[in-house]
Amino acid sequence: MLHDIKENIRHSGREKNVDLNTSVMGTVFTDHMFICDYYDGAWHNPRIEPLEPIATHPAAMALHYGQAIFEGMKATLGKDETPLLFRPDENAKRLNFSADRMGMPTFPEDLFVEALKRFVAIEKNWIPTAEGTALYLRPFMYADEAFIGMRAATKYKFIIFASPSGPFFAKPIKLWAETHYIRAAIGGTGEAKAAGNYAAAIRPTEMAKKKGYDQVLWLDARDFEYVQEVGTMNIFFKVAGKFITPNLGGAVLNGITRLSVIDLLRDKGFSVEERPVSMQEIVEAFKNGTLEEAFGVGTAVSIAPVAEIGYKDLNITFPEHAPVGKDIKATLDAIKTQQLDDKFGWIVPAEPMAIDKG
Ligand SMILES: Cc1ncc(COP(=O)(O)O)c(C=O)c1O
């Protein structure tokens, strides 16, 4: 179905004065935003307009009760400079999974994808082109009803904005396996991309950084024994030639890069097991020399080789910094820029001409 998305376009030309290829993600923003309002039980007035601050009532419920969820995705340029999205339908589904868990209204998935296509086509000149760069897209939803009281809000905003993103971690990363704080318990909100999950992770992450680590490796909330995921990534280990990654199990974010990497590894002939991964297993593999590599995977970072995991008094190090992980990254980047055939059907062009208004 085609939606009536109003457009008020004002290109500033600012992108010509920004080095898009080295721009640090989240520091520079493009000219426009997509915005849609929820009230009276329905979404109204989808529109693309100049990006600007939005007045917020001090009683806006997201600020007090935390009904706020988001997505993260990237647009790249393909052959003939066509702007491309990567599996946007998966982000639409995950947004609605998060909305449902947080007692928020779902957003029509076809409108989500159509809005992204139109928005990215409009912001095409902001897409960086150097290897490993992209235009980061941030769709999100929050409760903006002014009300004091613990109940689901009746008014929300859904917005998409964008920021050019240079390459992420320059070096292989160091992780701190956290055995005091938790990110998520089964039955909690860990499988949703809820803003509050990140708020609760900030203090432990800052503490890990003070110890010299880049991010936290989260363990299960009951025994601090089973690996869940990394700050903003899912994780893969290679042990004795096989890949293992924690199963979702209710407390791990269903990463879209994770899903894609499982397919790519299997396609390259590797065995991949999705199952509980214990720290004991990782420590044993490290001690008997079968722990071959580990890497984090997520939209922002793509694939980040792990150099070291600090766990209690032990420094788990890796003989090589993710040779297979780097190969998978190269494949994924090549699919995302149409240098390799998209045999999985993951790429969605975002051309304005592709939108038939008839
Ligand atoms: C907590 C967490 N886990 C995993 C991921 C990876 O998910 P995706 O591959 O969909 O970006 C992210 C990033 O979005 C994240 O924030």
The ligand as an ORCA input file, in Angstrom:
! r2SCAN-3c Opt
* xyz 0 1
  C      22.230     -4.708     22.738
  C      22.463     -4.955     21.287
  N      22.694     -6.204     20.862
  C      22.884     -6.484     19.554
  C      22.838     -5.488     18.599
  C      23.015     -5.842     17.147
  O      21.792     -5.766     16.462
  P      21.751     -5.400     14.901
  O      22.625     -6.378     14.229
  O      20.327     -5.544     14.512
  O      22.250     -4.019     14.781
  C      22.611     -4.163     18.999
  C      22.551     -3.083     18.006
  O      21.541     -2.740     17.543
  C      22.406     -3.885     20.366
  O      22.176     -2.625     20.776
*
